[in-house]
Amino acid sequence: MPRIKLEFPNAAGHRLAGLLEMPPERVPTRRYALFAHCFTCSKDIAAASRISRALADRGIAVLRFDFTGLGNSDGDFANTNFSSNVEDLLAAARKLEEDFQAPALLIGHSLGGAAVLAAAPQLPSVEAVVTIAAPATASHVQHLLSDARDELEARGEAEVKIGLRRFRIRKQLLEDLAQYGAADHIRDLDRPLLVFHSPLDTIVSIDEAAKIYQAARHPKSFISLDNADHMLSDREDAEYVAETLVAWASRYLGLGGHRFEQSLGTAPKVGEGEVLVTELHARFLRGLYTGRHQLLADQPSAVGGSGLGPDPYELMLMALGACTSMTLREYATAKGWDLDDVEVRLAFDRSHAADCTACEREEVRVDRVQQRINLLGHLTAGQRARLLEVAERAPVNRSLESLMLIHSELDDERLD
């Protein structure tokens, strides 16, 4: 699925980084949407990525971007507040309108949901609004900062830990949030509204969804996410949101009843501990299946693929990086070390397509993988050195470095 990197200025002149998820070539682009992520998150969180890809696969292009001071966007997070988030949303909408088409749909996750409720009245092109695990008002976030109140009052700024990361905030953030304590603006939304929320959400209570629903006028809808967590970390929950969102929005965005099929099709049965790879296109596109998950593998368009999924080497690097990250997290947790986050970047020079042309004439293997590990948190030099040693002993790392025997045989038992 093609992606377009976008950069645009906000009201303060800072450069904001965005990613426009476009429908694949076989699907016409019917409307454009704008996605606002949760407080202190980034455009690349799993929920935003999965929902955006699923919507694009159904003909709705989605722009997601990093708010000021987060992710790849410029600016100092300490100088931001809810009002600046709303301004960033308006700047993103202007970018869509100038370069593509004004957004017809606003989607907001968590505090991003409160932001789209505040921004929608200022965007005439918006025809429908969706919130996911959102508070009714921005002031709800104040409880996350309660431990820092004394320091904020005394010094004007403080460091807080939200999720797994630390952020520096200033007193003006609390003062700005306090201005958004009423939900009156929701009554004047004057757009169809869909509210997603889980009754088990421990970050934003489902009571907040009730406040949004009660404040809004019809047409309005509510969909319970059953056992989902606040971050929609389960892929099935994110895909369910996307599927039902498109079905709901089709009534208001002029999409009709047309429905695009999932690119992976019907998942085949896969045995426990087994992985199945099938051809979805005769050349490169492949379906990757386990008993519970579906992925795509492909090659970039430059070598004849369609770019709908990572290539085999990229998948291998993802597996190595995921194992490294999981291993370091488990070790640090067991030791009680203050590890906030782990970022693993991996790269190598050789491309799989070039290797395949020589696979009958010579041994094909990756000679060197560069793995760069960024450890975030209050760690001593000794702890950091020890975690680097542990990374080199991660199970997938050791498997790739050892002489692994790969035995291939024909699966004659499955032939008719």
C-alpha positions, 0 to 999 in steps of 0.5 A, a space after each residue: 500500500 503506497 505511503 506518502 511522507 508529508 511535511 507542513 508548518 503549524 501555526 508557530 512555524 514548526 515543521 510537522 511530520 505526517 504520513 498519508 496512507 493511500 489506497 492500493 492501485 486496485 482501489 480508487 481513492 474516494 475520500 480523505 480522513 485525518 487521524 489524531 493520535 493519543 497524548 504523548 504518542 506518535 503517528 506510528 502507534 500500532 492502533 493508528 497504523 492498523 486503522 489507517 491501513 485498513 481504511 486505505 484498503 477500503 478507499 479512504 486515504 488517511 493522514 496521520 501526523 506527529 503533534 509538535 514535539 513528538 515523533 518526527 515533528 519539530 518543536 518542544 513538547 514542553 511548550 505545547 498544550 491542548 490548544 496547540 494540538 487543535 491548531 496542529 490538526 487545523 494545519 494538517 487539514 490545510 495541507 490535505 486541502 492544498 495538496 490533495 482534498 480537504 478531509 471529510 472524516 476526522 478520527 481521534 484516539 484518546 486525547 486525539 478524540 477530544 481534539 477532533 471534537 474541538 477542531 471539527 466545527 472549524 473545518 467545513 469540509 468535515 462530514 463525520 467524526 469518530 472518537 476512539 477511547 476518548 475523554 469528553 473534555 481535555 481536562 480529563 488528562 489532568 489526573 495523569 499529571 497530578 503527581 507533578 502539581 506541587 513541583 509545577 506550582 513551585 518551579 513552573 515545570 516538572 518531569 512526568 512519566 506517562 506510559 514508558 516515557 518521561 516528558 518535561 511539561 510546564 505549568 501552562 499545560 495544566 492551565 490550558 487543560 483547565 479551560 476545556 472542562 465543559 462538553 458544551 461544544 459537543 452539542 454544537 458539533 452538527 456532524 454525525 458522530 461515532 463513539 468507540 469505547 471499551 468497558 474495560 478501559 483503565 486509562 479513560 473510563 467508559 463514563 467519558 464515552 457516555 458523556 460524549 454520547 449524551 452531549 451530542 445530538 443525533 445522528 450519533 452512534 456508540 459501539 462497545 469494544 468489549 475486551 479491548 484495552 485503551 491502546 487497541 494493542 490487539 490487531 483484531 480490535 483495530 481491524 474491527 474498528 476499521 471495518 465497522 467505521 467504514 460501514 458506518 461512514 459509508 452512509 455519510 461520506 457517499 461511499 454507498 454499499 460498496 465493500 472492498 475485500 481484504 487483501 489477504 482473503 480468507 485465512 487458511 487453517 494453520 496448525 499449532 506452531 506452524 507458519 504457512 506461506 501462500 501465493 497471492 500473486 504469481 510473482 512476489 506477493 505472498 500471504 503469511 499466516 499463523 493460527 492467529 495472525 495474517 501478514 503480507 510479504 512482497 518486493 518493492 515496485 522497483 524490482 517488479 513487486 507491488 510494495 504491499 508488504 516487507 521483503 523477506 530480508 526486512 521480515 527477518 530483520 523485524 523478527 530479530 529486532 522484535 526478539 532483541 526488544 522483548 529480551 531486553 524488556 524481560 531482563 530489565 523488568 526482572 532486574 528492576 532497572 529503570 528502562 523506559 523504552 527500547 528502540 532497535 534499528 536494523 539494516 544490511 546492504 544486500 537486497 533479496 531480489 539481487 540474491 535470488 538471481 544468483 541463488 543457483 550459482 552461489 551460497 546466498 546469505 547476509 554477511 553483516 547485520 547492523 543492529 543499533 539499540 537505543 535504551 531510554 531511561 535512567 540507567 547506569 553505564 554498567 546496566 547499559 553495557 550489560 543490556 548490550 551483552 544480553 541483546 547479543 544473546 537474544 534467541 533469534 540472534 543466536 539462531 541466526 548466528 549459529 549453523 542452523 540446519 534448514 531441511 526442505 522436502 516436498 509436502 506430498 501428503 497434501 497433494 490430491 
